[in-house]
Amino acid sequence: MEFLIHHLLEASARRSPSKEALVHGQQRLTYREVARLTAGLASALEQAGLSRGQRVGIYLEASVPQVISIFGVSQAGGVFVPINALLHPEQVAHIAKDCSMTGLITTPAKFAALADVVPEIPSLKFVVLTSQGDEPETSLSRLSFDRMCQTEPAPPLRDAGTEKDLAAILYTSGSTGKPKGVMLSHANVIAGSTIVSTYLGITRDDRILAVDQEHRLFNFDFFHAVADDRERVDAKRIHTLMSLGMNCAGILICAQLVTCAVDHEGVFQF
């Protein structure tokens, strides 16, 4: 039974291992490949000291690492905290302190921009960098995202978590003050993705185009796509998701629809 977010990915990888799951530019990954990278990241996060319920910030543009990070943090028993890539360093620091963030997954450039505020985040223990680049001096443990994803996954064990465990903390944009966090359990996210996918009639034969909060085009087939396998573009559904992307909290829609895509074995493309 799939009751944790990463269970959706694992189940789809078992059912359709060779099916295309994630597309970004010229990069194409199957469900088997996404699950393998996710399992490697999860094992490496546990080796880095991440414990059940600890928060990991995901401060990335829409990308393959962003998707892998969501499922990897979940599989490691952590709580993923997506951070809007447009926020100022002071806002990012507020989020990190507010949720007692333990780890941060980001790019060297974004980490460099946080150099002045990182010392203000006492809970932060490690940073995972998705590429090589100039990095500020820091006492934090610095880890390579690519190397972590290549970690040999630990033998599968029964998950200690339950559907009532905290899965994510999603923060508002902070346009009217400091960003405020909304806490979601695994059951919340899975139920939300089920409602969205049912309402939109998502199947594994569809690709759904959407606009995120930064007004970039996406095909959100990954959370519910992981449950269905679709590749047909429907103009009505494109319009519906574009409206959702621009009028709802883009980060929540992203999380729910990535879950939907995974749960229905569709394709998440951006």
Secondary structure, DSSP 8 states (H G I E B T S, - for coil): ---SHHHHHHHHHHH-TTSEEEEETTEEEEHHHHHHHHHHHHHHHHHTT--TT-EEEEE--SSHHHHHHHHHHHHTT-EEEE--TT--HHHHHHHHHHTTEEEEEE-HHHHHHTTTTGGG-TT--EEEESS-------SSEEEEHHHHHTS-----------TTSEEEEEE---TTSS--EEEEEHHHHHHHHHHHHHHHT--TEEE-EEE-TT--EEE--SBTBTTT--EEE-HHHHHHHHHHHHHS-HHHHHHHHHHHHHHTT--EE-
